[in-house]
Amino acid sequence: MTPETRRQALRRMKIISGQVQALEKQIEDDRYCMDVLDLSLSIQKALRSLDGLVIEGHLRTHVIEMMTGGEEERAISELLRLYRV
């Protein structure tokens, strides 16, 4: 992971952490279900965004290194593992 990607990922994680704490408080306070669901869906979207950032960083660094270093199968296997159910 590049230093810039790491910085962005940590920033997003701090935001997500705050959202998770807020979600926990909503549940403790027995907030309206739709409010809880709205925040939960926002957290899931933020996590998908974080995943995208990390995947992009992986492609731009490690995958390129593997492909140029003769480890094509390893690179392919890692990426396929992400998308298999």
N, C-alpha and C positions, 0 to 999 in steps of 0.2 A: 504494500500500500504506500502510495506516495505521501509525503508529509502534508500536502494540501488536502488529499482525500481523507487522511486521518483526521485533520482539523475539522473538515466538514462533517465527517461521520460522528465525531465526538459532540459537535454542536447539535446535530440532529438528535443524538441520544439524550442530551440534556433536556431538550424540548419534549421528547417522548417520555422521559422519566417524569417530568412534571405533569404530563397528561395522564400517565398511569396513576400517579398520586391523586390527581383530581378525580379520576374514575373511581378509585377506591373510596374516596370521601363521598362521592355521589351515592355509591351503593350503601355505605354506612348510614348516610342520611336518608335512605329510602326515597331517593329522588324519583321523579316521574320516569317511567321505563324508557320513553322515547328520548329523553335527555341522556340517559345512560347509554342507550344504543348509539345515539349520534356521536358521543365522545368515543365510544369503543370503535366505531367505524373510522373515525378520524385517526385514532392510534394505529389501526391496521393500515390505513393509507400511508401514514408517516413511516411505518416499518417497511412497506413496499418501496417507498422512496429511498429509504436507507439501503435496502437490498440492491436497488438499481445503482446507487452510487458505488457501493462496494463491488458489484459485478463489473461496472465500467472500469474501476480502478484495477481490478484483477485482469481484465482483458488487456488493458493498456500496459501492464507491467509483466505479471507472471506468465500470462498466456503467450505473449510475444516472445519472452525469454525461452519458454518451453518449445515453441514452434521453431525458433531459430537454433535452438540447442539440441535438436534431434529427439525431443520428448513429445512428439505430436500426439501419440496415443494417450499419454498421461493427461495432456491438456483436454483432449476430447472426452476422456472418461470423467474427468472432474466436472466439466460443463454438463454432460449428459446426466450425471448424478443429481444435479440441481433440478432437472426437469422431469425426472421419472417419479412416478407416484408409488 
